Amino acid sequence: MDSLEVWFERYGESHRHPLNRALHTLCVPVIAGTLLALLALIPVPWNRSANLGMLALAVAMIVYVRLSLRHALGIAVLAGATVALLCQWPILMTLPVLLGAFVVAWIGQFIGHSIEGRRPSFLDDLRFLLIGPLWVLDGLYRRIGLGR
């Protein structure tokens, strides 16, 4: 697997326009959080206390740890905060709210790419769906002085 820097460079090629970057900074976390929550609604048959959200997060975390322990820790903290938020406000875990937020965030992503004039990276390589959250987190790290 390529280094995180290579992934960020390739991802950044279709995320140069400031409005597209801003839309992604907002929409990627919403998509990741709602997807995690939607998958959490689906139990796994072999373990009643587990769900597909937990399984998907575990697989993603393996990828993230391989790419960057520092970024994986940040994702773990943000995923934990998302779970805590969803537990605090169960109304957010309703299917219509989650699906609505998921769809609106994807529309935002595609508007950003329309403005950018470049197709989404994941259409070339599905692994970019895992890179987007790291890219947003990396931007946060840089803004708070924890840059590369």
N, C-alpha and C positions, 0 to 999 in steps of 0.2 A: 504494500500500500504506500502511496506517495506520502511525503511529509505534509504536515498541516500547512506550512508556508506555501507549498505547491498547490494544495487544494484552495487556499484563500486567494492565491493569484489567479487561478482558473475561474473561481467563483466571481471574483471581482471584475473580470472581463465583461460581464453582463450586468454589472451593478455600479456603474460610474456616475449616472445622472443623480444629482442630489435628491430629487423627489423620489426616484426609485429607491435610493438607499434609505430614505426616511420611511417610505411605505414598508420596506422589508424589515426595518428596525421595529416597526409596530406590529406588522402582520405575522412575521415568522414566529415570535413567541406565542401569539394567539393560536396560530395553527398547531404548534407543538403542544401547547397546553390543552387545547380542545381535543386533539387527537389522542393524547394520553388519557384524558377523561372519558372520551367515547369508547376507547378500547378497554378502559377499566370497568365499563358496564357489562363486558362479556366475560363470564367466568370460564376458566379452563376446566375441562372435564376431569382431569386427574388430580386436582387439588382445589377443594371448595373455598379455601381462603385466598387463592390467587386468581388473577384475571389477566386478560391479554395486555392490558396497560402495563402491568408489572413486568410481564414477559418482554414486551417491546422495549421498555426502558432498560431492562437488564442487557438485552442485546445491544442497544445503542450505547450503553455505558462501556461495554467491552470495546467497541470501536473507538469511543472517545478516549479511553485510557490508553489505547494503543497509539493514538494520535498525540495526546497531550494530557498528562496527569493534571496539570493546572487547569485546563479547560474542562476536563471531566469533573473535577471538584466543583467548579462553578456551575456546571449543568446540574450536578447532584443537589447543590444548594437551591437552585432555582426550581428544580422538580419538586423538592421537598416543600418549598414555599407554595408552589402551585397546589399540591395535595392538601396542604394546611388550609389554603384559601377555599378550596372546594369543600373541605369538611366543615369549615366555618359557615359557609353559605350554601347549604344543600340545594337551594333553588337553582344555583348555577350548574348543578349536575343533571338538570332535566334535559331530556333529549332535544326539545325544540330550541332551548338556549344554546346548547353546545353545537348543534347543527347550524343554527343561524350564525353564530360567531365564526365557525369554521368556514362556511360559505362566504361570508362577508370578507373575511381575511384573505381567502383565495382570490376573490374579486379584486381586492386591493393589490395583491401581488401581480395579477395580470394587467391591471391598470399601470402599475409601475413599469412593467416590461414593455407595454405599449408606448409609454413615454420614452423609455430607454431606446426603443427600436431594436431590441435584441430579445430573442426567445429565452425562456427560463433555462437555466443550466441543467436542471434535472431531466429535461427532455433529451439531453445528450447522454446523461449518466445519472441513474437513479440515486447513486450514492450522495449526490449533492443535496438530497433531501435531509441527510444527516449533517451536512456541512453548514447549511444555513443557520441553524441555532448556534453553532460554534462561531460563525462569522459575526453574528449579532453580539454574542458574548464578548468576542474579541474587541469589538467597537466599544462596548461598555468598559472593558478593562482599560483601553487606551484613554477614554474620557475621564476615568477616575485615577489615572496615573499609574496603572499597572500594566503598561504597554509591554510589547514583546521585548 
